[in-house]
Amino acid sequence: MNRRILITGASRGIGRAIAEKLADSDVTLLLHGRDTVALAETCKAVQSHCAGVVKLIHDLATEKGVANLISEVGGDPLNVLINNAGIAVVKPFREVTLEEWKQTLGVNVTAPFLLMQRFVAQMPPGSSVVNILSIAAQTGFANWSTYCMSKFALEGFSQSVRDELRERRIRVLNIYPAATNTEIWDDVMGDWPREKMISANEVASAVAYALSRPENVAVENITLSNAAGNL
């Protein structure tokens, strides 16, 4: 049976690593991103390993962008929805603009809400929703207030949705990586020890492990930390 897996934010980093990890002969990957060149590279990397690849280029910061993605995914049920797309605004909270606040909410909270609301109704028993959260969903960090706000919000929302979906045997799996060495740090000011961060591949391996468990087993929360301590 062909499985349909939707991954948001698949252009690079954790999303690309997840796509590469989950590509298989019985899988159709629906890969979302905004960077057309980077997303094409992801699709090229996985297309020979899976049953099919669908490229989805939409802006999840807007309701129209999310609606267009939903329309392009179509009516066939998903087996796995992976909410990975995210943005980070890193600055003192007094400097955060209202536009930055709204954009963070749009991508990190509203888009997962709309995608879950739309797709879980058709997902069969044994399906899974995976949310790539962060240790910032559990602890606040100075200058990361907007990002932490959005991750705390998605954490609370997904816990509630998890309980609502138990009777339908749809798993909600939350992944909490510590600082991960991806391109997101390219735009973050400061001297960050990226060589000490965990890798995107390690996060993808955790996702693959959780999804590989029998359908009656839910590895609901996985926290990935640096053994030497979080940054």
MOPEUR-V514518 format. One record per residue. N is the residue number from 1. PHI is phi as a letter, one per 30 degrees, with the letter a starting at -180 (999 if undefined). PSI is psi as a letter, one per 20 degrees, with the letter a starting at -180 (* if undefined). Layout:
N	PHI	PSI
N	PHI	PSI
This chain:
1	999	p
2	d	p
3	c	p
4	c	p
5	b	p
6	c	p
7	b	o
8	d	q
9	i	l
10	c	j
11	d	h
12	a	a
13	h	c
14	d	g
15	d	g
16	d	g
17	d	h
18	d	g
19	e	g
20	d	h
21	d	h
22	c	i
23	e	p
24	a	r
25	d	h
26	c	j
27	b	p
28	c	o
29	c	p
30	c	o
31	c	p
32	c	q
33	a	r
34	c	h
35	d	o
36	d	h
37	d	g
38	d	h
39	d	h
40	d	h
41	d	g
42	d	g
43	d	g
44	d	h
45	d	h
46	c	i
47	d	h
48	d	i
49	c	i
50	b	r
51	d	h
52	a	q
53	b	p
54	c	p
55	c	p
56	b	o
57	c	o
58	b	q
59	c	o
60	d	i
61	d	i
62	c	q
63	d	h
64	d	g
65	d	g
66	d	g
67	d	h
68	d	h
69	d	g
70	e	g
71	d	g
72	d	h
73	d	h
74	i	a
75	c	i
76	d	p
77	d	q
78	d	q
79	c	h
80	b	p
81	c	p
82	c	o
83	d	n
84	c	h
85	e	p
86	a	q
87	b	q
88	b	p
89	c	o
90	c	o
91	a	r
92	e	q
93	d	h
94	d	i
95	c	i
96	d	p
97	d	q
98	d	h
99	d	g
100	d	h
101	d	g
102	d	g
103	d	g
104	d	g
105	d	g
106	d	g
107	d	g
108	d	h
109	b	g
110	d	g
111	d	g
112	e	h
113	e	g
114	d	h
115	d	g
116	d	g
117	e	h
118	d	g
119	c	h
120	d	h
121	d	h
122	c	i
123	d	p
124	d	r
125	e	q
126	j	i
127	d	r
128	b	q
129	c	p
130	c	p
131	c	o
132	d	o
133	c	c
134	l	q
135	d	i
136	d	i
137	d	i
138	b	h
139	b	p
140	d	q
141	b	p
142	e	p
143	i	i
144	c	k
145	e	g
146	d	g
147	d	g
148	d	g
149	e	g
150	d	h
151	d	h
152	d	g
153	d	g
154	d	h
155	d	g
156	d	g
157	d	g
158	d	h
159	d	g
160	d	g
161	d	h
162	e	g
163	d	h
164	d	h
165	c	i
166	e	g
167	d	i
168	c	j
169	h	l
170	c	p
171	d	q
172	c	o
173	c	p
174	c	p
175	c	p
176	b	n
177	d	q
178	d	a
179	e	p
180	c	p
181	d	n
182	b	r
183	d	i
184	e	h
185	d	i
186	d	h
187	c	j
188	c	p
189	d	q
190	j	r
191	c	n
192	c	p
193	d	m
194	d	h
195	d	i
196	c	i
197	d	q
198	d	r
199	c	q
200	d	h
201	d	h
202	d	h
203	d	g
204	d	h
205	d	h
206	d	g
207	d	g
208	d	h
209	d	g
210	d	g
211	d	h
212	d	i
213	d	q
214	e	q
215	e	h
216	d	j
217	c	p
218	c	o
219	d	n
220	d	h
221	b	p
222	b	p
223	c	p
224	c	o
225	b	q
226	d	p
227	e	h
228	d	j
229	j	q
230	d	q
231	d	*
